[in-house]
């Protein structure tokens, strides 16, 4: 059900970013997250969430998870 909280994430000096294919859509299977390898909207992943030290990094990782194996993205540590 949209609008309901399903959990919380305590953050301190960190950023949480999410990306989903049900936002910014313009037709069945057409959305804003593009897979440059196939020049089409990414398929197979519905939504992603990431935590990083900076919002720009978290945002980039949330998008990258649509088209990359999480293990290929490496590990990011922050204090």
N, CA, C and O atoms as a GROMACS GRO file, in nm:
protein
  316
    1UNK      N    1   0.084  -0.118   0.000
    1UNK     CA    2   0.000   0.000   0.000
    1UNK      C    3   0.089   0.124   0.000
    1UNK      O    4   0.165   0.143   0.094
    2UNK      N    5   0.082   0.208  -0.100
    2UNK     CA    6   0.164   0.329  -0.106
    2UNK      C    7   0.141   0.420   0.014
    2UNK      O    8   0.030   0.433   0.065
    3UNK      N    9   0.249   0.484   0.058
    3UNK     CA   10   0.238   0.578   0.167
    3UNK      C   11   0.255   0.519   0.306
    3UNK      O   12   0.249   0.592   0.405
    4UNK      N   13   0.276   0.391   0.316
    4UNK     CA   14   0.295   0.327   0.446
    4UNK      C   15   0.443   0.304   0.471
    4UNK      O   16   0.517   0.264   0.381
    5UNK      N   17   0.485   0.330   0.592
    5UNK     CA   18   0.624   0.307   0.631
    5UNK      C   19   0.644   0.158   0.655
    5UNK      O   20   0.567   0.094   0.726
    6UNK      N   21   0.750   0.103   0.594
    6UNK     CA   22   0.779  -0.039   0.614
    6UNK      C   23   0.904  -0.060   0.700
    6UNK      O   24   0.937  -0.173   0.735
    7UNK      N   25   0.971   0.049   0.734
    7UNK     CA   26   1.090   0.038   0.818
    7UNK      C   27   1.159   0.172   0.830
    7UNK      O   28   1.120   0.269   0.765
    8UNK      N   29   1.260   0.177   0.912
    8UNK     CA   30   1.340   0.298   0.929
    8UNK      C   31   1.487   0.261   0.926
    8UNK      O   32   1.525   0.147   0.952
    9UNK      N   33   1.569   0.359   0.894
    9UNK     CA   34   1.714   0.341   0.891
    9UNK      C   35   1.776   0.457   0.968
    9UNK      O   36   1.769   0.572   0.923
   10UNK      N   37   1.837   0.431   1.083
   10UNK     CA   38   1.904   0.539   1.154
   10UNK      C   39   2.033   0.578   1.081
   10UNK      O   40   2.114   0.492   1.046
   11UNK      N   41   2.050   0.707   1.058
   11UNK     CA   42   2.169   0.756   0.988
   11UNK      C   43   2.239   0.861   1.072
   11UNK      O   44   2.176   0.939   1.143
   12UNK      N   45   2.370   0.863   1.062
   12UNK     CA   46   2.452   0.967   1.122
   12UNK      C   47   2.565   0.996   1.024
   12UNK      O   48   2.645   0.907   0.995
   13UNK      N   49   2.572   1.117   0.975
   13UNK     CA   50   2.674   1.155   0.876
   13UNK      C   51   2.673   1.060   0.756
   13UNK      O   52   2.778   1.015   0.712
   14UNK      N   53   2.555   1.032   0.705
   14UNK     CA   54   2.540   0.943   0.590
   14UNK      C   55   2.416   0.983   0.512
   14UNK      O   56   2.335   1.064   0.558
   15UNK      N   57   2.402   0.927   0.394
   15UNK     CA   58   2.288   0.956   0.308
   15UNK      C   59   2.223   0.826   0.263
   15UNK      O   60   2.292   0.729   0.233
   16UNK      N   61   2.092   0.826   0.258
   16UNK     CA   62   2.014   0.714   0.207
   16UNK      C   63   1.947   0.758   0.078
   16UNK      O   64   1.880   0.862   0.076
   17UNK      N   65   1.964   0.682  -0.028
   17UNK     CA   66   1.898   0.714  -0.155
   17UNK      C   67   1.825   0.590  -0.206
   17UNK      O   68   1.866   0.477  -0.183
   18UNK      N   69   1.717   0.615  -0.276
   18UNK     CA   70   1.638   0.508  -0.335
   18UNK      C   71   1.607   0.543  -0.479
   18UNK      O   72   1.606   0.660  -0.518
   19UNK      N   73   1.581   0.441  -0.558
   19UNK     CA   74   1.537   0.461  -0.695
   19UNK      C   75   1.438   0.350  -0.727
   19UNK      O   76   1.453   0.237  -0.681
   20UNK      N   77   1.336   0.384  -0.805
   20UNK     CA   78   1.233   0.285  -0.838
   20UNK      C   79   1.181   0.309  -0.980
   20UNK      O   80   1.181   0.422  -1.031
   21UNK      N   81   1.138   0.201  -1.041
   21UNK     CA   82   1.089   0.210  -1.179
   21UNK      C   83   0.943   0.250  -1.186
   21UNK      O   84   0.891   0.270  -1.296
   22UNK      N   85   0.874   0.263  -1.074
   22UNK     CA   86   0.734   0.305  -1.078
   22UNK      C   87   0.719   0.456  -1.068
   22UNK      O   88   0.607   0.506  -1.056
   23UNK      N   89   0.828   0.528  -1.073
   23UNK     CA   90   0.826   0.675  -1.076
   23UNK      C   91   0.878   0.718  -1.213
   23UNK      O   92   0.955   0.647  -1.278
   24UNK      N   93   0.835   0.833  -1.256
   24UNK     CA   94   0.877   0.888  -1.387
   24UNK      C   95   0.858   0.784  -1.497
   24UNK      O   96   0.954   0.746  -1.564
   25UNK      N   97   0.735   0.741  -1.514
   25UNK     CA   98   0.702   0.645  -1.619
   25UNK      C   99   0.621   0.712  -1.728
   25UNK      O  100   0.556   0.814  -1.705
   26UNK      N  101   0.626   0.655  -1.846
   26UNK     CA  102   0.546   0.710  -1.957
   26UNK      C  103   0.485   0.599  -2.042
   26UNK      O  104   0.453   0.622  -2.159
   27UNK      N  105   0.468   0.483  -1.986
   27UNK     CA  106   0.405   0.372  -2.056
   27UNK      C  107   0.448   0.240  -1.995
   27UNK      O  108   0.540   0.236  -1.912
   28UNK      N  109   0.384   0.132  -2.035
   28UNK     CA  110   0.416  -0.001  -1.983
   28UNK      C  111   0.562  -0.035  -2.009
   28UNK      O  112   0.605  -0.044  -2.124
   29UNK      N  113   0.638  -0.055  -1.902
   29UNK     CA  114   0.779  -0.091  -1.914
   29UNK      C  115   0.871   0.023  -1.951
   29UNK      O  116   0.991   0.002  -1.970
   30UNK      N  117   0.819   0.144  -1.960
   30UNK     CA  118   0.902   0.261  -1.995
   30UNK      C  119   0.916   0.351  -1.872
   30UNK      O  120   0.816   0.400  -1.818
   31UNK      N  121   1.040   0.372  -1.830
   31UNK     CA  122   1.067   0.454  -1.712
   31UNK      C  123   1.202   0.522  -1.728
   31UNK      O  124   1.269   0.506  -1.830
   32UNK      N  125   1.240   0.598  -1.628
   32UNK     CA  126   1.358   0.685  -1.634
   32UNK      C  127   1.492   0.617  -1.610
   32UNK      O  128   1.595   0.679  -1.634
   33UNK      N  129   1.495   0.492  -1.565
   33UNK     CA  130   1.622   0.424  -1.538
   33UNK      C  131   1.661   0.347  -1.664
   33UNK      O  132   1.599   0.246  -1.698
   34UNK      N  133   1.762   0.396  -1.732
   34UNK     CA  134   1.801   0.336  -1.860
   34UNK      C  135   1.925   0.249  -1.847
   34UNK      O  136   2.017   0.280  -1.772
   35UNK      N  137   1.925   0.140  -1.920
   35UNK     CA  138   2.040   0.050  -1.928
   35UNK      C  139   2.113   0.084  -2.058
   35UNK      O  140   2.067   0.050  -2.167
   36UNK      N  141   2.226   0.150  -2.046
   36UNK     CA  142   2.301   0.195  -2.163
   36UNK      C  143   2.352   0.082  -2.250
   36UNK      O  144   2.381   0.103  -2.368
   37UNK      N  145   2.364  -0.037  -2.194
   37UNK     CA  146   2.413  -0.150  -2.273
   37UNK      C  147   2.311  -0.193  -2.378
   37UNK      O  148   2.348  -0.236  -2.487
   38UNK      N  149   2.184  -0.181  -2.345
   38UNK     CA  150   2.080  -0.225  -2.438
   38UNK      C  151   1.998  -0.108  -2.493
   38UNK      O  152   1.908  -0.126  -2.575
   39UNK      N  153   2.030   0.012  -2.445
   39UNK     CA  154   1.964   0.135  -2.489
   39UNK      C  155   1.812   0.130  -2.468
   39UNK      O  156   1.735   0.177  -2.551
   40UNK      N  157   1.773   0.071  -2.354
   40UNK     CA  158   1.632   0.056  -2.317
   40UNK      C  159   1.620   0.074  -2.165
   40UNK      O  160   1.720   0.073  -2.094
   41UNK      N  161   1.498   0.091  -2.117
   41UNK     CA  162   1.481   0.096  -1.972
   41UNK      C  163   1.528  -0.034  -1.906
   41UNK      O  164   1.510  -0.143  -1.961
   42UNK      N  165   1.588  -0.020  -1.790
   42UNK     CA  166   1.636  -0.137  -1.715
   42UNK      C  167   1.518  -0.226  -1.679
   42UNK      O  168   1.409  -0.178  -1.649
   43UNK      N  169   1.542  -0.357  -1.681
   43UNK     CA  170   1.437  -0.454  -1.647
   43UNK      C  171   1.490  -0.551  -1.543
   43UNK      O  172   1.611  -0.572  -1.533
   44UNK      N  173   1.402  -0.610  -1.467
   44UNK     CA  174   1.440  -0.713  -1.371
   44UNK      C  175   1.456  -0.665  -1.229
   44UNK      O  176   1.451  -0.746  -1.136
   45UNK      N  177   1.474  -0.536  -1.208
   45UNK     CA  178   1.484  -0.479  -1.074
   45UNK      C  179   1.373  -0.374  -1.061
   45UNK      O  180   1.355  -0.291  -1.150
   46UNK      N  181   1.301  -0.378  -0.950
   46UNK     CA  182   1.190  -0.285  -0.930
   46UNK      C  183   1.234  -0.161  -0.852
   46UNK      O  184   1.193  -0.049  -0.885
   47UNK      N  185   1.317  -0.180  -0.749
   47UNK     CA  186   1.360  -0.068  -0.666
   47UNK      C  187   1.492  -0.101  -0.597
   47UNK      O  188   1.525  -0.218  -0.576
   48UNK      N  189   1.566   0.003  -0.563
   48UNK     CA  190   1.694  -0.013  -0.492
   48UNK      C  191   1.706   0.093  -0.383
   48UNK      O  192   1.646   0.201  -0.393
   49UNK      N  193   1.783   0.061  -0.280
   49UNK     CA  194   1.814   0.155  -0.173
   49UNK      C  195   1.962   0.139  -0.141
   49UNK      O  196   2.014   0.028  -0.139
   50UNK      N  197   2.030   0.250  -0.117
   50UNK     CA  198   2.171   0.246  -0.080
   50UNK      C  199   2.200   0.349   0.028
   50UNK      O  200   2.129   0.448   0.043
   51UNK      N  201   2.307   0.324   0.103
   51UNK     CA  202   2.357   0.417   0.204
   51UNK      C  203   2.503   0.444   0.171
   51UNK      O  204   2.579   0.352   0.143
   52UNK      N  205   2.542   0.571   0.175
   52UNK     CA  206   2.681   0.610   0.150
   52UNK      C  207   2.712   0.737   0.229
   52UNK      O  208   2.622   0.796   0.290
   53UNK      N  209   2.836   0.777   0.229
   53UNK     CA  210   2.876   0.896   0.303
   53UNK      C  211   2.818   1.023   0.243
   53UNK      O  212   2.784   1.116   0.316
   54UNK      N  213   2.805   1.028   0.111
   54UNK     CA  214   2.751   1.146   0.044
   54UNK      C  215   2.628   1.105  -0.038
   54UNK      O  216   2.619   0.993  -0.088
   55UNK      N  217   2.534   1.198  -0.051
   55UNK     CA  218   2.411   1.171  -0.127
   55UNK      C  219   2.441   1.140  -0.273
   55UNK      O  220   2.376   1.053  -0.332
   56UNK      N  221   2.538   1.208  -0.333
   56UNK     CA  222   2.569   1.183  -0.474
   56UNK      C  223   2.618   1.040  -0.495
   56UNK      O  224   2.582   0.976  -0.595
   57UNK      N  225   2.698   0.989  -0.403
   57UNK     CA  226   2.746   0.851  -0.413
   57UNK      C  227   2.631   0.753  -0.394
   57UNK      O  228   2.617   0.657  -0.470
   58UNK      N  229   2.548   0.776  -0.293
   58UNK     CA  230   2.433   0.688  -0.269
   58UNK      C  231   2.339   0.689  -0.389
   58UNK      O  232   2.287   0.584  -0.426
   59UNK      N  233   2.316   0.804  -0.448
   59UNK     CA  234   2.228   0.814  -0.565
   59UNK      C  235   2.286   0.738  -0.684
   59UNK      O  236   2.213   0.664  -0.751
   60UNK      N  237   2.413   0.755  -0.709
   60UNK     CA  238   2.478   0.683  -0.819
   60UNK      C  239   2.474   0.532  -0.800
   60UNK      O  240   2.451   0.458  -0.895
   61UNK      N  241   2.497   0.488  -0.678
   61UNK     CA  242   2.493   0.345  -0.649
   61UNK      C  243   2.352   0.289  -0.662
   61UNK      O  244   2.334   0.177  -0.711
   62UNK      N  245   2.252   0.365  -0.618
   62UNK     CA  246   2.113   0.319  -0.630
   62UNK      C  247   2.076   0.298  -0.777
   62UNK      O  248   2.005   0.203  -0.811
   63UNK      N  249   2.122   0.386  -0.863
   63UNK     CA  250   2.096   0.371  -1.007
   63UNK      C  251   2.177   0.256  -1.065
   63UNK      O  252   2.125   0.177  -1.144
   64UNK      N  253   2.304   0.246  -1.026
   64UNK     CA  254   2.391   0.141  -1.080
   64UNK      C  255   2.340   0.001  -1.046
   64UNK      O  256   2.362  -0.093  -1.122
   65UNK      N  257   2.272  -0.013  -0.933
   65UNK     CA  258   2.222  -0.145  -0.894
   65UNK      C  259   2.117  -0.200  -0.990
   65UNK      O  260   2.090  -0.320  -0.989
   66UNK      N  261   2.058  -0.116  -1.072
   66UNK     CA  262   1.961  -0.164  -1.171
   66UNK      C  263   2.028  -0.244  -1.282
   66UNK      O  264   1.964  -0.329  -1.344
   67UNK      N  265   2.155  -0.217  -1.308
   67UNK     CA  266   2.222  -0.280  -1.422
   67UNK      C  267   2.352  -0.350  -1.387
   67UNK      O  268   2.421  -0.401  -1.476
   68UNK      N  269   2.387  -0.354  -1.259
   68UNK     CA  270   2.514  -0.415  -1.216
   68UNK      C  271   2.492  -0.517  -1.106
   68UNK      O  272   2.399  -0.507  -1.027
   69UNK      N  273   2.580  -0.615  -1.103
   69UNK     CA  274   2.584  -0.708  -0.992
   69UNK      C  275   2.636  -0.630  -0.870
   69UNK      O  276   2.740  -0.565  -0.881
   70UNK      N  277   2.567  -0.635  -0.757
   70UNK     CA  278   2.614  -0.560  -0.640
   70UNK      C  279   2.760  -0.587  -0.605
   70UNK      O  280   2.829  -0.496  -0.560
   71UNK      N  281   2.807  -0.708  -0.624
   71UNK     CA  282   2.946  -0.742  -0.592
   71UNK      C  283   3.043  -0.665  -0.682
   71UNK      O  284   3.156  -0.638  -0.640
   72UNK      N  285   3.002  -0.629  -0.802
   72UNK     CA  286   3.090  -0.555  -0.894
   72UNK      C  287   3.106  -0.410  -0.854
   72UNK      O  288   3.200  -0.344  -0.897
   73UNK      N  289   3.015  -0.359  -0.772
   73UNK     CA  290   3.022  -0.219  -0.731
   73UNK      C  291   3.122  -0.196  -0.620
   73UNK      O  292   3.157  -0.082  -0.592
   74UNK      N  293   3.170  -0.302  -0.558
   74UNK     CA  294   3.272  -0.288  -0.454
   74UNK      C  295   3.211  -0.252  -0.320
   74UNK      O  296   3.090  -0.253  -0.302
   75UNK      N  297   3.297  -0.220  -0.229
   75UNK     CA  298   3.256  -0.185  -0.094
   75UNK      C  299   3.298  -0.041  -0.065
   75UNK      O  300   3.411  -0.002  -0.091
   76UNK      N  301   3.207   0.035  -0.014
   76UNK     CA  302   3.234   0.174   0.021
   76UNK      C  303   3.224   0.188   0.171
   76UNK      O  304   3.122   0.154   0.230
   77UNK      N  305   3.330   0.237   0.233
   77UNK     CA  306   3.330   0.256   0.377
   77UNK      C  307   3.330   0.404   0.408
   77UNK      O  308   3.388   0.484   0.335
   78UNK      N  309   3.265   0.438   0.517
   78UNK     CA  310   3.267   0.576   0.562
   78UNK      C  311   3.263   0.578   0.714
   78UNK      O  312   3.216   0.485   0.778
   79UNK      N  313   3.315   0.687   0.769
   79UNK     CA  314   3.322   0.698   0.915
   79UNK      C  315   3.197   0.763   0.970
   79UNK      O  316   3.185   0.780   1.091
   0.00000   0.00000   0.00000
